[in-house]
Structures are given as structure tokens and as C-alpha cells.
Amino acid sequence: MLHRIQTSFVTGWLAGLLVAAVSAGFASRASAQGLENEAGPLPTLEITPGNVRAFRAAVPQFAEVGPPVGADRVAALRTEIERGLEFSSVVLPLSREAFLGPQMSAPLAQATLDCETWKQSGADAVVQGEVKRAEARLRADIRVWDVARCKEQKKGFVVGDRDDLAKLGRMIADQIVEALTGTRGVSATELAFISDRTGTRELFVMTADGRNQRPATRVNSLKMFPEWLPDGSAILYIAYSKGQPGLFLTSRSPLVKPGPILQSLFTGRPVYRGRFDPTGQELAVVSSVDGAAELFLVKRQGSQPRRLTQHPSIDITPSWSPDGRQLAFVSDRSGSPQLYIMNRDGSNLQRLTFTGSYNAAPIWSPDGRWIAYETRVRGQFDIWLIDPSGQINFPVIQHPKSDEGPTWSPDGRKLAFSSSRRGRYDIYVADWNGENVLRVTEGAGSNIQPAWGPQPR
């Protein structure tokens, strides 16, 4: 078995998880000040399939304060804020045509709010703001009003690059979402993914809505399975060195050294996957031992790995619970690939899925309530959710073409996944209930294995 893994990446179901990414056709798979809470959160949103309750927020154009910022910049910032809200699916921008209140915000020192007028406009909230230069950057001060109670909900400011209005607008939009729902939005977050658009399979990064797509690696070797460090300072991925897969880091911080990691711990043995625990101090690693792929717990500093599974079957694809106490993973010990769950020390191992003949790619939701995974249905893959007790299990993303490799947004409201619904694989984003599907990659090449990054710090 070990020989087959090293030379041909095996056949059968494990090939569907590993060979899919390596086959020749590649066919499968700004800084911010926190807003101050003054009136408490608005009522919690209850989101169920087919029944989404979204707030409507009016965003008048921000006022310029101090040295001129530029009318074009201010207008563009407004558009970017609205675009960021649209991406959230839970706080949508009120159409400008519906405004009965002013299209322009006054400087905040003089700003007032006619709540009745905005109620008649259909606004649940109004965002007032002003923008000014902050040396080479821009600072936007904002106030979010609860129209129904006619109270200032939250206030704060965001600072960003004056030439990156898209990022500044997304940061503002995410804070507006937080003001109205209690959980920060994710339009300013990023997705890592694997693409062969350059002719080789490289690691790429883009904003959550698909903009600013750029390569994070440029070495002519196969890359697979990107995973973010919890603090976003680096991306862990699998790459091939001398014909064998191992763990590598691409760094976004001077505190993290890029390049191969843990090589001395797995000398002469392939490593197929790695995932940092929520603290970023330990990893769940998949490597071959005694002819089978097994799971190990490894210190980030490189201490002796602790073996978590010991079975002649294949155990792969670990996913941490948000509290770091449990791992979900895939095993064929029952005769077909199914989801299992165990404690972080390997104890209390239990089978999770009992329906479907091929279940894979588990990923725990940020609140710990759900595990998203892919399951084969009529020869294609759909994305389902199951709760950690295994009692509730249902489909959320279904299509005649395959939808694979789910990953959760940091707020738990969205899933990204790869899909062949256009004939080749692209990355899509959807609400966790399967609604508001958005394709975020396009153009040449196949794009697979998305990994959603954390909130920017």
C-alpha cells in the first residue's frame, strides 16, 4: 500500500481525494478601529433555507473633511461599500433611487437624521460618514443608525490606502454588518486556492468576492491543499520536492519563515495534508506508515509526532473543531470513505456519516454547529451539512455538476467550494443555505481547493 501511495497515489477512493488534484487534466478538485457599541445589537437574524431576512442599509455619499480627497474617490468609496454589503447577503444596500433622505452625508459634527423619512424609504439602517486624508492614507469615520429606534447604533473609523478604495470600502462594509448583526462581515477576507492557469499548479490568493487574483507561489512544482494559519500570517500547502509531497509555508509576515517545514520528522515518508489547530501551535498531519495513510499530532516547533490513528485503512483529511478539542476526518475502515470524529488525542473515535457511499472533505463551521462535506450523488458530488452528533444531515448545495471541497467563511454565513458546473472547475461562494451562488473565478485554467482566510488584523 505504501508503495502504491508513493508511486501512483493509489487507485480507488483515495485517488479521488489525492489524484484529483495531481492528475494531468486537473479535473477534480488595512487596519480598523473597532466600532463602539452604544445601543446594543439589533435583533438576531434567523437564516433558514428559502427564508432569508436581510437588513437594508442606506449609504449616502460620505462628506469630505479637511484637504480635498477628491469627488471621484469619495464616490468610488460609496460604491465599494455598497458592493461589500451586497456580498454579505444579510445587510443589503438600499437602492439609491429609493432614497427620500439626502444622497450626501453632512460632516458628522453637523449630521442629523430624519428617521421618519428614512423609514419611508425602506431603510432599516443609515450609514453616515466623513472621509479625510491621514497623511498618505485615508480615514473614514462612520456612524450606523438604527432607523426603527432612531438611535445611533455604533460608531468608529477605518484607515486604509488612499489608492485601494476597494479594500477600504470592504472594511467599512464589514463593520456595518457587524453593527447590525453582531458578527463582522467577510468581504475584506481572502480566499486561497489552487489554479493551473499559468500552466503549472500554483497557489493563488484573491479577495472573497474574487477580485485581485494573484499567485502566491511561482515554483514549477505541483501544489495542493492550501490551509491558512489561524492568524493569517502564512498559508500552509502541499508541494512536491524530489518527487515526494511535503509541507510548505508561504509567509505574509516577517515572523514566519517561508519554505518547507517538519521535514526532519517525516524523513523518507510522504506527507499528504496538514492543518494547524486553532492556536496555530500544533498541526494535524497525514503521512504514510505501515502501508496506510495515518493522522499525527505535531508541534509547530517540530517535536516528535504523536500518532492519532492506527488502522490498516486510510485515514486522511483532518479538520479541527473551533475549540481545538476534536478532529473530524475521512476513513475507509467501514469499506467506503466516511466521516469520523475523535478527540484531539485520538480517543473516543466515532463514525459520523452512515448515509452515502462516498463522503469526504469535512470542514467544521466556525461556531462548531456544523460540519460541511462533499458526498457523491449519482456520480457527482454535492455539499451537505451534518451536526457533530450525526443526528441532522441535509444537502445545502446541489447541482447536476460536481460541487466539491467546501470551506467556511470566518462568520459562518458562507461557504466557498469548487464546481465543474461550467465544464471546468471554478471557485464559487454561496450562503450557507445554498442561496446567492456567486462564481468568483473565471478565465483560463481550472481553480480548485479553496481555503477561506481569517478576518484581517
RODO-2510 file (C-alpha; in nm, 4 decimals, decimal comma):
residues 457
     n   res          X          Y          Z
     1     m     0,0000     0,0000     0,0000
     2     l     0,2779     0,2420     0,0883
     3     h     0,4481     0,1676    -0,2407
     4     r     0,1317     0,2473    -0,4336
     5     i     0,0843     0,5771    -0,2490
     6     q     0,4354     0,6889    -0,3268
     7     t     0,4413     0,5871    -0,6913
     8     s     0,0909     0,6239    -0,8253
     9     f    -0,1086     0,7897    -0,5450
    10     v    -0,3160     0,4735    -0,5261
    11     t    -0,6327     0,3916    -0,7114
    12     g    -0,9912     0,3887    -0,5978
    13     w    -1,1401     0,6297    -0,3478
    14     l    -0,8171     0,7805    -0,2171
    15     a    -0,7323     0,8647    -0,5752
    16     g    -1,0484     1,0715    -0,5772
    17     l    -0,9057     1,2814    -0,2960
    18     l    -0,5388     1,2918    -0,3922
    19     v    -0,5082     1,2094    -0,7608
    20     a    -0,7890     1,4543    -0,8384
    21     a    -0,5518     1,7375    -0,7613
    22     v    -0,2486     1,5882    -0,9318
    23     s    -0,3907     1,4254    -1,2442
    24     a    -0,2789     1,5627    -1,5787
    25     g    -0,6195     1,7090    -1,6575
    26     f    -0,6582     1,8744    -1,3164
    27     a    -1,0166     1,7628    -1,3478
    28     s    -1,1275     1,7500    -0,9836
    29     r    -1,0790     1,9427    -0,7163
    30     a    -0,5980     4,7997     0,6057
    31     s    -0,6221     4,8479     0,9814
    32     a    -0,9517     4,9256     1,1568
    33     q    -1,0679     5,0699     1,4857
    34     g    -1,3403     4,8504     1,6347
    35     l    -1,6823     5,0114     1,6368
    36     e    -1,8145     5,1097     1,9770
    37     n    -2,1441     4,9543     2,0805
    38     e    -2,3788     5,2241     2,2051
    39     a    -2,7305     5,0886     2,1627
    40     g    -2,6790     4,7143     2,1615
    41     p    -2,7240     4,4802     1,8653
    42     l    -3,0373     4,4724     1,6570
    43     p    -3,2495     4,1549     1,6699
    44     t    -3,0554     3,8442     1,5685
    45     l    -3,1029     3,7305     1,2104
    46     e    -3,2598     3,3886     1,1694
    47     i    -3,1495     3,2427     0,8363
    48     t    -3,3180     2,9280     0,7067
    49     p    -3,3203     2,7811     0,3541
    50     g    -3,5548     2,9816     0,1355
    51     n    -3,6262     3,2377     0,4075
    52     v    -3,3516     3,4981     0,4350
    53     r    -3,4213     3,8127     0,6351
    54     a    -3,1823     4,0866     0,5287
    55     f    -3,1444     4,4400     0,6617
    56     r    -3,1486     4,7327     0,4196
    57     a    -2,8853     4,9959     0,4865
    58     a    -2,8848     5,3364     0,3187
    59     v    -2,5340     5,4604     0,2416
    60     p    -2,5298     5,8304     0,1480
    61     q    -2,2056     5,9554    -0,0038
    62     f    -1,9569     6,0480     0,2698
    63     a    -1,8644     6,4079     0,3350
    64     e    -1,5127     6,5363     0,2633
    65     v    -1,3448     6,6931     0,5643
    66     g    -1,0189     6,8921     0,5543
    67     p    -0,7921     6,8950     0,2472
    68     p    -0,9751     6,7683    -0,0626
    69     v    -0,9909     6,3922    -0,1017
    70     g    -1,1379     6,4054    -0,4496
    71     a    -1,5005     6,3708    -0,5534
    72     d    -1,4202     6,0658    -0,7676
    73     r    -1,2563     5,8902    -0,4744
    74     v    -1,5462     5,9615    -0,2402
    75     a    -1,7996     5,8421    -0,4976
    76     a    -1,5958     5,5287    -0,5634
    77     l    -1,5728     5,4567    -0,1900
    78     r    -1,9523     5,4671    -0,1646
    79     t    -1,9823     5,2160    -0,4483
    80     e    -1,7293     4,9852    -0,2835
    81     i    -1,9150     4,9976     0,0486
    82     e    -2,2388     4,9042    -0,1273
    83     r    -2,0634     4,6231    -0,3109
    84     g    -1,9259     4,4889     0,0171
    85     l    -2,2726     4,4962     0,1719
    86     e    -2,4187     4,3175    -0,1288
    87     f    -2,1647     4,0395    -0,0801
    88     s    -2,2775     3,9893     0,2795
    89     s    -2,6306     3,8770     0,1822
    90     v    -2,7516     3,9841     0,5294
    91     v    -2,7164     4,3639     0,5106
    92     l    -2,8036     4,4827     0,1618
    93     p    -2,7594     4,8391     0,0330
    94     l    -3,0796     5,0329    -0,0097
    95     s    -3,1219     5,1341    -0,3723
    96     r    -3,0203     5,4955    -0,4203
    97     e    -3,3385     5,5513    -0,6211
    98     a    -3,5384     5,4711    -0,3064
    99     f    -3,3729     5,7468    -0,1023
   100     l    -3,6150     6,0043     0,0353
   101     g    -3,3384     6,1283     0,2611
   102     p    -3,0256     6,3091     0,1365
   103     q    -2,7825     6,1435    -0,1052
   104     m    -2,4913     6,3171     0,0684
   105     s    -2,3898     6,2865     0,4318
   106     a    -2,3078     6,6026     0,6218
   107     p    -1,9842     6,6167     0,8252
   108     l    -2,0501     6,4131     1,1352
   109     a    -2,0205     6,7131     1,3672
   110     q    -2,3271     6,8634     1,1989
   111     a    -2,5074     6,5466     1,0906
   112     t    -2,8664     6,4814     1,1972
   113     l    -3,1094     6,2083     1,0953
   114     d    -3,4724     6,2309     0,9881
   115     c    -3,5730     5,8786     1,0880
   116     e    -3,9290     5,9016     0,9579
   117     t    -3,8075     5,9940     0,6116
   118     w    -3,5660     5,7031     0,6075
   119     k    -3,8358     5,4661     0,7330
   120     q    -4,0488     5,5675     0,4369
   121     s    -3,7502     5,4961     0,2136
   122     g    -3,7445     5,1367     0,3375
   123     a    -3,4171     5,1674     0,5293
   124     d    -3,3533     4,9617     0,8416
   125     a    -3,0268     5,1485     0,8965
   126     v    -2,8479     5,4583     0,7714
   127     v    -2,4693     5,4907     0,7491
   128     q    -2,3368     5,8441     0,7853
   129     g    -1,9716     5,9115     0,7255
   130     e    -1,6927     6,1515     0,6512
   131     v    -1,3601     6,0901     0,4854
   132     k    -1,0343     6,2808     0,5193
   133     r    -0,6672     6,2486     0,4446
   134     a    -0,4460     6,0807     0,7015
   135     e    -0,1009     6,1535     0,5600
   136     a    -0,0675     5,9173     0,2602
   137     r    -0,3778     5,7258     0,3618
   138     l    -0,7493     5,7880     0,4017
   139     r    -0,9537     5,7796     0,7195
   140     a    -1,3272     5,7214     0,7125
   141     d    -1,5316     5,7924     1,0262
   142     i    -1,8732     5,6300     1,0277
   143     r    -2,1948     5,6207     1,2273
   144     v    -2,4532     5,3476     1,1887
   145     w    -2,8083     5,4397     1,2852
   146     d    -3,0921     5,2062     1,3784
   147     v    -3,3800     5,3728     1,1956
   148     a    -3,6625     5,1885     1,3747
   149     r    -3,5426     5,3076     1,7166
   150     c    -3,3921     5,6286     1,5777
   151     k    -3,0751     5,5653     1,7759
   152     e    -2,7091     5,5718     1,6876
   153     q    -2,6179     5,2048     1,6804
   154     k    -2,2401     5,2161     1,6541
   155     k    -1,9581     5,4430     1,5522
   156     g    -1,5940     5,4052     1,4616
   157     f    -1,3358     5,4663     1,1932
   158     v    -1,1369     5,2779     0,9327
   159     v    -0,7971     5,3716     0,7879
   160     g    -0,6693     5,2421     0,4564
   161     d    -0,4616     5,3037     0,1464
   162     r    -0,5963     5,6019    -0,0485
   163     d    -0,5320     5,4096    -0,3729
   164     d    -0,7079     5,0921    -0,2577
   165     l    -1,0628     5,2115    -0,2190
   166     a    -1,1955     4,8612    -0,2798
   167     k    -1,0291     4,7313     0,0341
   168     l    -1,1261     5,0366     0,2386
   169     g    -1,4862     5,0037     0,1260
   170     r    -1,4965     4,6337     0,2116
   171     m    -1,3588     4,7038     0,5584
   172     i    -1,6291     4,9629     0,6170
   173     a    -1,8982     4,7296     0,4842
   174     d    -1,7845     4,4518     0,7179
   175     q    -1,8077     4,6833     1,0161
   176     i    -2,1565     4,7918     0,9120
   177     v    -2,2574     4,4260     0,9014
   178     e    -2,1115     4,3802     1,2488
   179     a    -2,3010     4,6822     1,3791
   180     l    -2,6335     4,5425     1,2594
   181     t    -2,5905     4,1683     1,3199
   182     g    -2,3283     4,1361     1,5924
   183     t    -2,0869     3,9456     1,3655
   184     r    -1,8357     4,1108     1,1352
   185     g    -1,8816     4,0662     0,7618
   186     v    -1,6293     3,8900     0,5408
   187     s    -1,5982     4,0952     0,2230
   188     a    -1,2485     4,2079     0,3330
   189     t    -1,1300     3,8496     0,3857
   190     e    -0,9417     3,6417     0,1294
   191     l    -0,9535     3,3004    -0,0321
   192     a    -0,6523     3,0855    -0,1147
   193     f    -0,6936     2,8289    -0,3914
   194     i    -0,5050     2,6146    -0,6425
   195     s    -0,5056     2,7046    -1,0118
   196     d    -0,3281     2,5772    -1,3221
   197     r    -0,3957     2,8970    -1,5209
   198     t    -0,0217     2,9631    -1,5614
   199     g     0,0490     2,6151    -1,6914
   200     t     0,1623     2,4826    -1,3539
   201     r    -0,0448     2,4135    -1,0446
   202     e     0,0253     2,7075    -0,8167
   203     l    -0,1179     2,8600    -0,5023
   204     f    -0,3252     3,1736    -0,5635
   205     v    -0,4936     3,4280    -0,3358
   206     m    -0,7893     3,6593    -0,4038
   207     t    -1,0423     3,8657    -0,2165
   208     a    -1,3508     3,6783    -0,1030
   209     d    -1,5549     3,8279    -0,3873
   210     g    -1,2972     3,7227    -0,6483
   211     r    -1,1011     4,0413    -0,7057
   212     n    -0,7232     4,0880    -0,7048
   213     q    -0,6365     3,7312    -0,8004
   214     r    -0,2613     3,6792    -0,7831
   215     p    -0,0148     3,3906    -0,7462
   216     a     0,1370     3,3247    -0,4038
   217     t     0,3866     3,0683    -0,5392
   218     r     0,5832     3,0640    -0,8626
   219     v     0,7831     2,7428    -0,8361
   220     n     0,7279     2,4906    -1,1134
   221     s     0,6002     2,2050    -0,8989
   222     l     0,2614     2,0649    -0,8034
   223     k     0,0772     2,2451    -0,5202
   224     m    -0,2237     2,1133    -0,3265
   225     f    -0,4489     2,1736    -0,0273
   226     p    -0,3844     2,5300     0,0955
   227     e    -0,4582     2,5983     0,4638
   228     w    -0,4294     2,9324     0,6441
   229     l    -0,2561     2,9787     0,9733
   230     p    -0,5227     3,0961     1,2193
   231     d    -0,3752     3,4477     1,2359
   232     g    -0,3466     3,4766     0,8572
   233     s     0,0313     3,5236     0,8725
   234     a     0,1053     3,2354     0,6340
   235     i    -0,0528     2,9710     0,4142
   236     l     0,0340     2,6054     0,4550
   237     y     0,0242     2,3870     0,1440
   238     i     0,1489     2,0611    -0,0024
   239     a     0,4207     2,0744    -0,2676
   240     y     0,6461     1,8181    -0,4310
   241     s     1,0160     1,8068    -0,3601
   242     k     1,2219     1,5348    -0,5279
   243     g     0,9045     1,3551    -0,6295
   244     q     0,7533     1,3372    -0,2815
   245     p     0,4805     1,5531    -0,1234
   246     g     0,5655     1,7579     0,1846
   247     l     0,4513     2,0595     0,3857
   248     f     0,5499     2,4141     0,2891
   249     l     0,4654     2,7651     0,4047
   250     t     0,4278     3,0817     0,2053
   251     s     0,4700     3,3680     0,4505
   252     r     0,2927     3,7010     0,4767
   253     s     0,4771     3,8075     0,7918
   254     p     0,8440     3,8605     0,8795
   255     l     0,7761     3,6452     1,1862
   256     v     0,7068     3,3355     0,9743
   257     k     0,9842     3,1769     0,7694
   258     p     0,8665     3,0536     0,4286
   259     g     0,9664     2,7181     0,2832
   260     p     0,9489     2,3518     0,3886
   261     i     0,8521     2,2567     0,7432
   262     l     0,8716     1,9387     0,9547
   263     q     1,0938     1,7635     0,7013
   264     s     1,3104     1,6017     0,9673
   265     l     1,0056     1,4454     1,1341
   266     f     0,8880     1,2602     0,8248
   267     t     1,2180     1,1807     0,6558
   268     g     1,1644     0,9490     0,3623
   269     r     0,7864     0,9491     0,4077
   270     p     0,5280     1,1446     0,2080
   271     v     0,3052     1,3977     0,3805
   272     y    -0,0326     1,4437     0,2169
   273     r    -0,2012     1,7075     0,4300
   274     g    -0,1500     1,9418     0,7226
   275     r    -0,3857     2,1603     0,9249
   276     f    -0,3000     2,3948     1,2101
   277     d    -0,5141     2,3754     1,5208
   278     p    -0,6973     2,6941     1,6297
   279     t    -0,3985     2,8083     1,8379
   280     g    -0,1582     2,7738     1,5457
   281     q     0,0839     2,5822     1,7688
   282     e     0,0077     2,2252     1,6598
   283     l    -0,0782     2,0524     1,3348
   284     a    -0,2807     1,7505     1,2355
   285     v    -0,0690     1,5822     0,9674
   286     v    -0,1400     1,2966     0,7254
   287     s     0,1542     1,0700     0,6451
   288     s     0,2075     0,7092     0,5396
   289     v     0,3016     0,4469     0,7995
   290     d     0,2926     0,0684     0,7659
   291     g     0,1286     0,0887     0,4268
   292     a    -0,1573     0,3249     0,5144
   293     a    -0,2198     0,6967     0,5492
   294     e    -0,2465     0,7868     0,9193
   295     l    -0,3085     1,1002     1,1264
   296     f    -0,0474     1,2551     1,3554
   297     l    -0,0437     1,5451     1,6008
   298     v     0,2728     1,7519     1,5627
   299     k     0,4086     2,0565     1,7470
   300     r     0,4739     2,3534     1,5226
   301     q     0,8311     2,3663     1,6520
   302     g     0,8886     2,0151     1,5174
   303     s     0,8810     1,7839     1,8208
   304     q     0,8181     1,4122     1,7891
   305     p     0,4788     1,3486     1,6249
   306     r     0,2080     1,1678     1,8166
   307     r     0,0166     0,9086     1,6173
   308     l    -0,3606     0,9548     1,6428
   309     t    -0,4892     0,6725     1,4229
   310     q    -0,3602     0,3188     1,3845
   311     h    -0,5598     0,1123     1,1387
   312     p    -0,4858    -0,0714     0,8116
   313     s    -0,7394     0,1549     0,6393
   314     i    -0,6685     0,5025     0,5041
   315     d    -0,7267     0,7969     0,7426
   316     i    -0,6972     1,1422     0,5855
   317     t    -0,8356     1,4989     0,5620
   318     p    -0,8391     1,6166     0,9250
   319     s    -1,0472     1,9182     1,0280
   320     w    -1,0315     2,0845     1,3704
   321     s    -1,3309     2,1812     1,5778
   322     p    -1,3266     2,5545     1,6626
   323     d    -1,2277     2,4829     2,0231
   324     g    -0,9448     2,2523     1,9133
   325     r    -1,0741     1,9625     2,1209
   326     q    -1,1853     1,7357     1,8364
   327     l    -1,0928     1,6316     1,4843
   328     a    -1,3169     1,5224     1,2024
   329     f    -1,1534     1,3110     0,9317
   330     v    -1,2182     1,0647     0,6497
   331     s    -1,1552     0,6903     0,6723
   332     d    -1,2457     0,3842     0,4651
   333     r    -1,2326     0,1497     0,7636
   334     s    -1,6016     0,0701     0,7106
   335     g    -1,5405    -0,0297     0,3485
   336     s    -1,6107     0,3110     0,1921
   337     p    -1,4944     0,6645     0,2691
   338     q    -1,6973     0,8023     0,5602
   339     l    -1,6621     1,0838     0,8126
   340     y    -1,5356     1,0106     1,1619
   341     i    -1,4800     1,2243     1,4688
   342     m    -1,2393     1,1841     1,7614
   343     n    -1,0779     1,3775     2,0444
   344     r    -0,7531     1,5600     1,9721
   345     d    -0,5557     1,2816     2,1431
   346     g    -0,7178     1,0127     1,9238
   347     s    -0,9572     0,8878     2,1902
   348     n    -1,3359     0,8478     2,1651
   349     l    -1,3333     0,7726     1,7916
   350     q    -1,6847     0,7565     1,6410
   351     r    -1,8262     0,7188     1,2953
   352     l    -2,0271     1,0260     1,1906
   353     t    -2,1861     0,9502     0,8494
   354     f    -2,3947     0,6429     0,7717
   355     t    -2,5689     0,7554     0,4531
   356     g    -2,3952     0,7809     0,1170
   357     s    -2,1250     0,5552    -0,0216
   358     y    -1,8580     0,8257    -0,0602
   359     n    -1,8282     1,1101     0,1927
   360     a    -1,5184     1,3294     0,2097
   361     a    -1,3649     1,6754     0,2672
   362     p    -1,5109     1,7600     0,6115
   363     i    -1,4714     2,1145     0,7386
   364     w    -1,6009     2,2404     1,0735
   365     s    -1,8076     2,5598     1,0874
   366     p    -1,6654     2,8486     1,2943
   367     d    -1,9400     2,8133     1,5567
   368     g    -1,8931     2,4362     1,5838
   369     r    -2,2556     2,3590     1,4997
   370     w    -2,1995     2,2034     1,1568
   371     i    -1,9528     2,0049     0,9529
   372     a    -1,9745     2,0680     0,5776
   373     y    -1,8601     1,7875     0,3499
   374     e    -1,8926     1,6530    -0,0014
   375     t    -2,0918     1,3416    -0,0833
   376     r    -2,1270     1,1551    -0,4115
   377     v    -2,4784     1,1518    -0,5543
   378     r    -2,5497     0,9868    -0,8923
   379     g    -2,1856     1,0111    -0,9957
   380     q    -2,1456     1,3773    -0,8992
   381     f    -2,0628     1,5494    -0,5710
   382     d    -2,2961     1,7683    -0,3654
   383     i    -2,2235     1,9578    -0,0445
   384     w    -2,4090     1,8574     0,2710
   385     l    -2,4100     1,9650     0,6347
   386     i    -2,4081     1,7316     0,9328
   387     d    -2,4082     1,8238     1,3004
   388     p    -2,1262     1,6804     1,5182
   389     s    -2,3670     1,4352     1,6825
   390     g    -2,4652     1,2951     1,3432
   391     q    -2,8364     1,3423     1,4089
   392     i    -2,9046     1,6125     1,1486
   393     n    -2,7758     1,5665     0,7934
   394     f    -2,9020     1,7515     0,4852
   395     p    -2,7905     1,8884     0,1449
   396     v    -2,7203     2,2589     0,1007
   397     i    -2,5553     2,2894    -0,2425
   398     q    -2,6814     2,0662    -0,5213
   399     h    -2,6232     2,0773    -0,8962
   400     p    -2,6084     1,8297    -1,1866
   401     k    -2,2333     1,9003    -1,1958
   402     s    -1,9910     1,8331    -0,9106
   403     d    -1,9572     2,0747    -0,6173
   404     e    -1,6560     1,9897    -0,4027
   405     g    -1,4130     2,0965    -0,1313
   406     p    -1,6239     2,3252     0,0899
   407     t    -1,4655     2,5868     0,3156
   408     w    -1,6415     2,8168     0,5650
   409     s    -1,6203     3,1935     0,5832
   410     p    -1,4990     3,3257     0,9226
   411     d    -1,8512     3,4407     1,0132
   412     g    -2,0051     3,1021     0,9295
   413     r    -2,2559     3,2624     0,6929
   414     k    -2,0993     3,1457     0,3664
   415     l    -1,9320     2,8505     0,2002
   416     a    -1,6804     2,8562    -0,0824
   417     f    -1,6338     2,5482    -0,2996
   418     s    -1,5094     2,4377    -0,6395
   419     s    -1,7544     2,3270    -0,9067
   420     s    -1,7448     2,1881    -1,2594
   421     r    -2,0832     2,3398    -1,3455
   422     r    -1,9283     2,5412    -1,6306
   423     g    -1,7383     2,2457    -1,7766
   424     r    -1,4151     2,3176    -1,5900
   425     y    -1,3584     2,3867    -1,2252
   426     d    -1,4111     2,7334    -1,0801
   427     i    -1,4456     2,8683    -0,7264
   428     y    -1,7931     2,9666    -0,6116
   429     v    -1,9259     3,1332    -0,2981
   430     a    -2,2757     3,0780    -0,1592
   431     d    -2,4728     3,1443     0,1559
   432     w    -2,4517     2,8518     0,3957
   433     n    -2,8072     2,7512     0,2992
   434     g    -2,7146     2,7268    -0,0697
   435     e    -2,8613     3,0592    -0,1798
   436     n    -2,6932     3,3529    -0,3570
   437     v    -2,4391     3,1447    -0,5504
   438     l    -2,1596     3,3609    -0,6938
   439     r    -1,8790     3,2473    -0,9241
   440     v    -1,5585     3,4249    -0,8190
   441     t    -1,3024     3,2852    -1,0665
   442     e    -1,3148     3,2977    -1,4426
   443     g    -1,0867     3,2838    -1,7440
   444     a    -0,8318     3,0197    -1,8329
   445     g    -0,7433     2,7188    -1,6240
   446     s    -0,9089     2,5171    -1,3510
   447     n    -0,9467     2,6503    -0,9986
   448     i    -0,9958     2,4161    -0,7027
   449     q    -0,9454     2,3581    -0,3291
   450     p    -1,0486     2,6959    -0,1833
   451     a    -0,9457     2,7817     0,1720
   452     w    -1,1125     3,0813     0,3377
   453     g    -0,8750     3,3032     0,5311
   454     p    -0,9362     3,4629     0,8718
   455     q    -1,0504     3,8168     0,9432
   456     p    -0,7738     4,0690     0,8641
   457     r    -0,5898     4,2015     1,1680
***
